[in-house]
Amino acid sequence: MAKPLSLTTYLALARRERKIPLDLSQKRPAGYLIWLHCNDVSRATALVDLGQRLAAQIEAQLLLTIPHGADCPGGLEEIAICTSAPSEHPSDIQAFLNHWAPDCAIWMGHELRAGLIQATHDTGAPMFLIDGDDPILTLRASRWLPSPTRAVLQMFNHIFAREDAAAKRISRLVRGVTPVTVTGTLIEENPVLPCNADDLEALSETLIARPCWLAARVQPDELPLILDAQRSISRLSPRMLMILVPDHAKDAQGFLTQAKDMGLHVAQWDDGEFPSEKTDILLAENPKELGLFYRIAPITFVGSSLKPGHGGRDPFDAAALGSAVLYGPSVHNHLNAYTRLANAHAAKVVQNAPALVRALEELMAPDKVAMMVHAGWDTVSQGAGVINQIVSDISTAIEQAESQT
């Protein structure tokens, strides 16, 4: 079938684009390869969560592409091959597809790469658009020429829209060629972190009737602010205990030294110590034990967020286990997750140590922390239904596409 004039014009303009060197040093894994493309790095974790669920069903490997120059969010490279997407120049696109030869493609977001989508469509790989909203094109053709948006959208096997209004707008564009389903916004689906039941019982008994809060995934450059907050909140609530978990176990010794230098009494969990009445801080070295501490602490400050450069850490782990979430302003790697929790009044941003103290003081009221915990649980639970529906529909479409080849 001949390409529409609008698409032909777009592809001609793409030939003028600057080529961007591709990193093709990693080998393509054997077997079925699911290609996940995400224009917004803050949404990459949610997309990879979906990819994991799908890969488990059809025994596949994952490839994640993000914009050129962006960093892959922490932890995702252990799950998927992470690399930059090619430019819209045809030679870059062809080199990318020749190397990776994806068996299907899942795109997230509303920015459309018409050249890349067209070339992928020509390979016969089924393609799916997640979080569909008002589409925009990466390259803009002349305003005197028709837009190729309609032709591009019709290349997808299935489009999943964020909301009814977006689905109606997209449906008018695809004119029945591509199925459009309303699913809601895709969010991270976190498996509940495990914990040792004996440790949970023992620590719960030790801390009975004693207030506590958790500072999780803390970086060395934000530790002084955290320690200041603990010292300040202890003046308001003398029995307040802080559980402190660094983002990396290697930093624990330095954390211990700084806390003691400030005159704070520290119990070391990894040495088998339990907090006494004089203990200000329970220091745990291993972030793998956060499943225990999220269950213990009604309030969690999720670290790696007070100072720029760390990008924040996933807040849904804490919310899923019944802990109200506080966080700093630098959370770009998980911005959507924090936005959803904040909009639901399940999380609150704090800019500095005094703001953290004020938030902790406010949440000492049981009714207020209970409201945040309940809102957090509702927010986390919403993601499961969205993922289940999308995975089911994509699995069916892949089976249908394979049966026709």
N, C-alpha and C positions, 0 to 999 in steps of 0.2 A: 504494500500500500504506500502511495506517495505521501511524503510528509507535508503537513500544512505549511503555507508560506510563512506564517508566523514563526514556526519552529525552525524552518530552513534558514530564516534570517538570523535568528538567535544563534544557531550553530555556526553560521558564517562569522558573526561578531566574536564568538568564542575563539576563533582561530587567531584573533589579534591579542588575546590575553597572554600575559607573561607566563612562561613555563616556570613551575616550581619543582626543584629537585625532589624526587621520591626516595624514600627509604624502603628499599625492597630487599634488605639484607636478611630478614627473617624468612625462613622457608614456609611455604604453605603446608599446613598440617594435612595428613591423609584423611580421607573420608569426607563426609558432608560438612560444608562450611557455611555457617550463618553469618552474614555481614550486617553489622549494626552500625548505622550512621547517625551521629548526633551533632547538630550545629551548636547546641548550648551545652557546654561542658558540665554545668551544674545539674543537668538532667541525665548525664551519662550513667550514673549509678542505677537509676530507675530502669533505663533501657537494658543495661546488662543483667539486672535482676530478671527481667522478662526473658532475655536471651537464655539465661541459665535454665529457666523452667522449660523453655521450648527445647533446648539442647538435650535435656534429660529425657524428654519424650522420644526424640527422633535420633538419638545418639549422634550428636554433632559437635563440632568445635566452633568457637566464636572469634570473630574479627570485629574490632571496634575502630571506627574512624572518627576523628575529631578535627576541628579546624586547624589549619597550618599555624604553627607557633604556640598552640595551646598545650598545656601539660595534662597528662592523663591523671585523673583523680586517684589518690592513694588507694591501693588495694585492688584496683581493677585489673592491673597487669598480671595479677596472679590468676585471674579468671579468663581473660580474653587477650588475644594479641591486640595491642593498641598501637595505632599509627595515624599519621596525618592523612586526610583525604586528598586526592589529587586536585589540581586546579581544573578549571573548565576547558583548558586547552585540549583538543582531541588527542594529541600524542601522549599527554600525561594520563588521560583517562584510559587509553588503550593499553599503555604499559601497566597500569594498575590492575585492570581486569585480566590481562594476560597472565600476570603473576599470581593473583589471588584466586581467580576463577570461582567466585562465590556461587553457591548453589541456590541461595535466596538472599534477598536484601530487605532489611527492616529500617525504615527511615523514621526519625522522630522530629517533629517540629513543622513550622510553616514555611521555612526557607527552602525553595526548590532549586536544585542544580540541574537545569534542563539537559545540559550536555551529558552529565554523568548518568542521569536517569534514562535518557534515550539510549545510550550505549549499553547500559545494563539490561534494559528491556530487549535490546537486539540479541543478547545472549540467550534469551529464553528463561532466565532465572525469575521466578515469581517475586514480586515486590509488594511491600505493604507500608502504608503510611500511618504512623501512630501519633496521637495528639494533634490531629488535623485541626487547623484553624484557618484564618484568612491567609491564603498562600501569597508569597512574594517570590520574585525571581532574583537569583544571584546577580545576573547581568540584566541591564535594562536596555531594551531595543528602542528605536525611535518612537516617540509618542504618536507618530503618524501611522505606525504599523500596528496591526492587531497583536494582542498578547498571546504567547504560546501556552499560557497557564492551563487552559482547557485540555489541550493535547497532552500536556505533561501529566496532569492528574489522571487522565484516562489510561495511562500506561500501568498504573498500579492495579494489582489484583483485588485489593481490598483497602478501604480507607476507614480508619477509626477516628471519629471526631471527639473533641473535648466536650461539646455541649450541643443542644438541639439547634441553636441558632447557627452555629458553625456548620453543622451537618446539612442544614437547609441550603446554605450558601454554596457549599461544595457540591451538593446534589444537583443544583441548578447548572453548575459548570460541567459535571461529568455526564449529565443527561442520561442516566441509567446505564452507562457503559461499565462503570465501576461501582460495586456495592459500597454503601456508606453506612456505618453503624455508629451510634452514639454510645460511648463507653465511659466517659468522664476522663479526667486527667490521670495519666499513669504516674504512680508514685512508687517509691521503693517498698519492697516487701521483705522485711527482715525476719529471718528465722529467730525465734526466741532464744536468747543466749542461755546456755546451760549453767548449772552451778552444782556444787557438792551439797547434798541435802543435810549431811551431818554438820558441815560448816555453817550452813544457813541457820539451823536450829541452835547451835552453840552461840553464834554471834548475836542472834536475835535475843536469846536469854540474857546475854551479857549487857546488851544495850536497852533492855526493857525500861521504858519510861524515861530514857535519856534521849534528848533531841540530837539529831545528826544530819549532816549533809555530805554530799559526795562531790569532789572535784576530780573529774575524769579526763583522761587524755591530755594532761597538762604539759605544756612546753616549758623548758628552762627559762625563756625570756618573759613568761607571764607568771612564773612562780612567785616572785616578790609581791605581786598584786594579790594573788590568792592567799598568801600567808598574812598579808596585811588585813585582808577581809576576815580571815579566821580570828585574828587577834581582836579585831574590832567587834565582831559579833559575839565573841566570848565575854566582852564587857557587858553586853546587854543580856546574854544568856550564859552564865558561867559554866553550865554543864554541857554546852554545845560541843559536839565532837565533829571534826572533819575527817572524812576518809579521803585519802589522797592517792591517786593513781597516775603516774606519768604516762605520756604517750609511748615512750620507749623505756624498757626495763633498765637499759644502761644508764639512764639519768637518775635512778633511784638514790644512789649513794650521794650524789650532789644535792638532791632534794633533802635528804636526811641532815646533811651538814648545814644547809641554809636554815632549816627549821630550828635546829638546836642553837644556831648562832643568834636566832631571834628570841631565845629563851622559851621556846615552845617544847612541851613534853611529847615525845613521839614513841609510839609502840610500833614494832616492825612485824607485820603480819607474816611475812615470809620466814621469819625466825620463830614462828609459833607463838608470838606474843598477842595477848588480848588486851584491849584498852581497860585501864583502871579509872577510878574517879579523877585522878590527876592528869590523865592523858588528854592532850589537846588534838593530836593527829594520829590516826591509824594509817600508816604508810604501807601500801601494797605495791610490789614491784611489777607484777605481771598483768597487763591489760586483759589477758585471757580470763581473769577472774572477775571481770566487770559484771557478769551475769549474777554473781552473788551480791555485789555491792549495789547494783541497781534495785535489787529486791529489798535490800536493807534500808536504803536511804529514800525518804519521801521527796527529797529535792536533789537534783543533779545539776551542777554547772558543767556543761560539756566544753572542755578546753580546746586548745589549738585554735582559739577564736578571738582572744583579747588583743593579740598583736598581729600585724599584717605578715603575710608570707606563709601561713600554715593552711589556710583555707577552710578550717573547721573540720569537725568529725560528725559522723552520722548521728542525729539525735533520736532516730526512731528506736534504737536499741533501748534507750532509757525509757522513752514513752511507752513502749510495749510492755515493760516490766513494772509499770506503776510508779514512775518517778516524774515529778514536775520538772520541766527543763528550763534552765537559764543558760544564756550563751552570750558571747561577745560579738562585736560588729563584723568581724572578718570570717565569713562563712560561705565564701563564693562557691566552694566545691559541692556544697549541699544546700544551696540557696532555696531551692524549691521546697525541700523538706522543712526547713526552718520557717519559710513563709506560710506553709500550710498549718504548721503547729501554732504559729503566732496568730494567724487569722482565726483559729479555733480557740484562742485564749488558753492554749496548752503550753506555750513557751513565751519567755520574755527576754528581750535583749538588754544587756547591761554594758555600759561603756567603759567602766573603770571600777576600782575597788570600792569606793563609796556607794556607787550604784548597786554593786553586788550585795553589799551589806544591807542596803535598804530593801532590796528584793528578798533577801533571806529573812529579814525582820518581818516583812509583810506576810511571808509564807509560813511563819510560825503559827499563824491562825489555822487550825485544822480544817475549817470549812473552805478556806481559800485554796489550800493545797489540794484538797479533795476535788474541788471543781476543776483545777488544772489537770490532775491525774485522769479524771473521767474524760475530759475533752481530748487528752492525748491518746487514750485508748481508742476512742471513737475514730480519731483521725487515722491512726495506724490501721485499724480494721477495714477502713474503706478501700484500701489499696488491693486487698485480696480479690474482691469481686471483679475489679477491672482487669487484673492480670489473668484471672481464670477465663474470662470471656475472650480476651484477645488471643491467648495461647490456644484455646479450643478452636477458634475460627481460623487462625493461621495454620494450625496442624491439618485441619480439613482441607484448606486451600492447597497446601503443599502436596497432600496425598492426591488430590484431583489433578494437579499439574503433572505429577510424576506418572499418573495413569494414562495421561494423554501423550507422553513422549515415547 
